Amino acid sequence: MITSIATAPSLGPSKLGYIIYVGWIASVVNSLGSLGVPATRAKYMAEFMGKGDFGTALHILQNDDVADRLGHTWNNRMTPRDTR
């Protein structure tokens, strides 16, 4: 909220509204997207570690960033340059 107050005079109402809307959408998508991912990752990692397959468990841990990278790529391509 403090940043909105500080940037409002320079952006104007339409650009500030757009930035707040995009931030809200990102927050909702992040909340929905992160509901099951940590629990699922923990379940499968524990399952593979219990079987002694530490390589697959490590692979699951390392590839957890894929969704984050895809989200950042989508954001960079879909958001106009003047509002980034």
Contacts in CASP RR format, 6 or more apart in sequence:
PFRMAT RR
TARGET T0000
AUTHOR 0000-0000-0000
METHOD contacts of the structure
MODEL  1
MITSIATAPSLGPSKLGYIIYVGWIASVVNSLGSLGVPATRAKYMAEFMG
KGDFGTALHILQNDDVADRLGHTWNNRMTPRDTR
4 16 0 8 1.000
4 20 0 8 1.000
7 16 0 8 1.000
8 16 0 8 1.000
11 19 0 8 1.000
15 83 0 8 1.000
18 83 0 8 1.000
19 83 0 8 1.000
22 79 0 8 1.000
22 83 0 8 1.000
26 75 0 8 1.000
33 67 0 8 1.000
37 64 0 8 1.000
37 67 0 8 1.000
41 60 0 8 1.000
41 61 0 8 1.000
41 64 0 8 1.000
44 57 0 8 1.000
44 60 0 8 1.000
45 57 0 8 1.000
45 60 0 8 1.000
45 61 0 8 1.000
48 54 0 8 1.000
48 55 0 8 1.000
48 56 0 8 1.000
48 57 0 8 1.000
48 60 0 8 1.000
49 57 0 8 1.000
76 84 0 8 1.000
END
